[in-house]
Amino acid sequence: MELSNIFTMIVSIIVFINLLLALGVLFFEKRDVGYTWAWLLVLFFIPIIGFIVYIFLGRSLKQNNFYGLTEVEQKLLKSEVNTQLEELDTEEQNKVSWLNQYEDLITMNLRSSHAILSEDNNILIFNDGHQKFNALIDDIMAAKQEINMQYYIIQPDNLGKRVRDALIAKAKEGLKVRVLYDEVGSKKLPSAFFNELKKAGGEVRVFFPSFLKLINFRINNRNHRKLVIIDGALSYIGGFNVGDEYLGKNKKFGYWRDTHFKITGNAVNDIQVRFIMDWHQAGKDKTWNYKEFRFHLEKHHGTSPVQIVSSGPNSETEHLKNMYIKMILSAKESVCIQTPYFIPDTSFMDACKMALLSGVQIRIMIPCKPDHPFVYWATWAYAGDLLEYGAEILLYENGFLHAKTIVVDKKIASVGTMNIDSRSFRLNFEVNAITYDETVAQELYSIFKEDCKLTSELTLERYQDRSLLIKFKEGISRLLSPIL
């Protein structure tokens, strides 16, 4: 057989295999159309190699019972949701103003994410890394029973060692100490980093660990959650990871601006359940008692209504994205957003445009410097689109902005781990706390206003005057945005 014929035959086989693979993506993976097209382009323009990339980065994770809940536990979850739905469906005159105004949002979160509403919480806001970690370490050292900790990134640096050493001290006292971290986010963490903690009786697990430390078939599905629960009585939730850069010690980024909640009250129960489900998913023990990890606190700590809303690639619905959209569409006056990445999908963009056209003021604060170039220029592209509708785009210049917050009408607010991008919407495991406490929302709004003093405005004129090079970067980044 001639060499040219052999080459033609090989090419034909590759094209045929690639076609089968593309058809598999098209018909067996129920995905967003833009996401599907992005992967089809990869498969067709990079044959075979594109499929290998897809195996690591593109496969769906949706499962009917990802966390292995028993039938009894699933019924228990449903009964809690149904009980609260029935309680919400009471006479209108019995409802306080915030419940009347946001009952539809609360109901949606209940039905989609099993987000139980608790009304007895107290919330403390941290927007500085030193304050947050000093408070966290103090609370760890004051713990009496158990400490559950989950972070996307734990760095083996000074802060990482401070936190680890505090955990070791408590484990030596006989407390139950659990640490869960993400394999991809904490890739710099040596395997021996927690050896002393384990020797002291602490337990450490890795979410979606790599095979032989080299191959990770779930590298694209990251557990981006940051949670700490102490004695079932207090919890931390927000954007800070564990590392010196979150204290502003990275010269590239400078000051690190983030937001975190410390919550006491019955919302801690739901954060505890969120942690323990991830904990057991990451372990070999697939049987566990859901009720065991709900403390059902009797002491009322405050008056802040809170729901803990989570989402992940295992669910059919993008719970947190839908919550944000519902919040934006409920706005009557203003929406203030802080996010390091603004790469929304069509539904999110449409919600923003409808709100702007309705006369709602939308202010979006993003970093003025990139930590990921493609993500940064895609952010500019989408932010630029909203300028034409009257949005105010603010570039934070006092270091790096990593906060994930939204405040609507200075009445409700959410803080958590979700960025406004496809990765957080559908690929990552995320969690946010939404509060209907006007006092907390106004405090977050005041923090936003103070941050505004450290920004420059991206005006429509400034955006339209950008160079051809920037336009090219935006175009390429926007094309890749569904899979960034």
Residue, then its C-alpha position, 0 to 999 in steps of 0.5 A: m500500500e502506498l504511503s499516501n493511501i496509508f496516510t489517507m486511511i489514518v486521517s479518515i479513521i481519526v475523522f470518523i473517531n472524532l465524529l463519534l466522540a463529538l456525537g457522544v458529547l452532543f447527544f449524551e451530555k445535556r449541556d448549555v448550548g454555548y458550552t456544547w459548541a465550545w467543546l465541539l470546536v475543540l474536538f473538531f479542530i484538535p482531533i484526538i488530543g481534543f478528546i483527551v482534553y475533554i476527558f479531563l476537563g469536560r465530562s459531566l458529573k451529574q448523578n442522581n445521588f452523588y452524596g450517597l444519601t439513604e432513602v431515609e435521609q432523602k426523605l428527611l431532607k424533603s420533609e424538612v423542606n416541605t415542613q418549611l414550605e407549609e409554614l411559609d404558606t400561612e396567612e399574609q398578615n402573620k408575615v414580617s415585611w422581609l418575608n412578604q417581600y422575598e417569600d418567592l426567593i426564599t421558596m425558590n432556594l428551598r425547592s432547588s437547593h434544600a436551603i432551610l431558612s433560619e431566623d435566629n442568626n448573628i452575622l459578623i462581617f470580615n473584609d480584611g484577611h488579618q482580622k478574619f484569620n486572627a478571629l478564626i485562630d482565636d475561635i479554634m483555640a477556644a473550641k471545646q468539642e470539634i472543628n470541621m474545616q474545608y478550604y479550596i486552597i491551603q498553602p504550606d506557608n506561614l499562615g497555613k502553618r499557623v492554622r495547622d498548628a492551632l488544629i494540632a494543639k486542639a487535636k492533642e487536647g482530644l477534640k475531633v478535628r477534620v480538614l478537607y481540601d481540594e486537590v487542584g486548589s491545594k496543589k502546592l500542599p505537600s502530602a506530609f503537611f498534615n502528618e503531625l495533625k494525623k498523629a495527634g488524632g486529626e483526620v484529613r481528606v482530599f476532594f477528588p484526589s489525583f491518581l498516583k498524584l499525576i492524573n486527575f480525571r476531575i481536574n475541572n470539577r473543583n470544590h471551591r467552598k470555604l467553610v469552618i464549623i466549630d462546636g456546631a455553634l459558629s461557622y465561617i463562610g466566604g471568599f478567603n482561602v488559607g495562604d499568605e497572599y490572603l493577608g496581602k503578602n503577595k507582591k504581584f497582587g498587593y492588598w487582598r480585598d475579600t469578604h467573609f461571614k462569621i455566623t452564629g445561630n441555626a444556620v450553622n446546622d446547615i453549613q455543618v451538613r454541607f461540610i459533612m456531605d462533602w467530607h463523606q463523599a471524599g472518604k471511603d466510608k459511604t454510610w453515615n448518619y445525617k441526623e448526627f451532624r445537625f446540632h439543632l441549637e436551642k439558644h437564639h443568637g440573633t435576629s438575622p434570617v439566613q439561607i445556606v444555598s449550595s450548588g455543584p456539577n452534580s445538580e441539574t439546576e444552577h442554584l446559585k446563579n438562579m438565586y443571583i438572577k432572582m435577586i437582581l430581578s427583585a431589585k427596585e432601586s440598586v444592585c451592588i456586585q463585587t466579583p473577581y471575574f464577571i463572565p456571565d451567561t446569557s440568562f445572567m446578562d439578560a437579567c442585568k439588562m432588564a433591571l437596567l432598562s427598568g431603572v435599577q442602578i447596577r454597580i459592578m466592581i471588578p479588579c483592575k489587575p488580572d490573576h488569569p489573563f483570559v478571564y480578565w479580558a473576558t470580564w472586560a468584554y462582558a462588563g463593556d456590554l453592560l455599559e451601553y445599558g447604563a451599568e456602572i463598572l468600577l475597577y478596584e485599584n487597592g490590590f486585588l478584589h476577590a470578594k463575592t458579594i451582592v447587595v440588593d436595594k440595601k435590604i438583602a445580600s449574599v456572601g460566599t464562594m461563587n464567582i460570576d462565571s461558567r466555572s462557578f455556575r456549573l463546574n465548581f462546588e460552591v456555597n453562599a449565605i444569603t441574608y434578609d437582614e436589612t442591617v447586614a445588607q446596609e453594612l455591606y453596602s457601606i463597605f461597598k461605598e468605602d471600596c468605591k473610593l479606591t476605584s476608577e470608573l470604566t466609562l463607556e468612552r474609555y471602553q470604546d477607546r480601547s486598543l485593537l490589541i485589547k479588542f483582540k484579547e477580548g474576542i478570543s477570551r469571550l469565545l473561550s468563556p464557556i470553558l474558562 
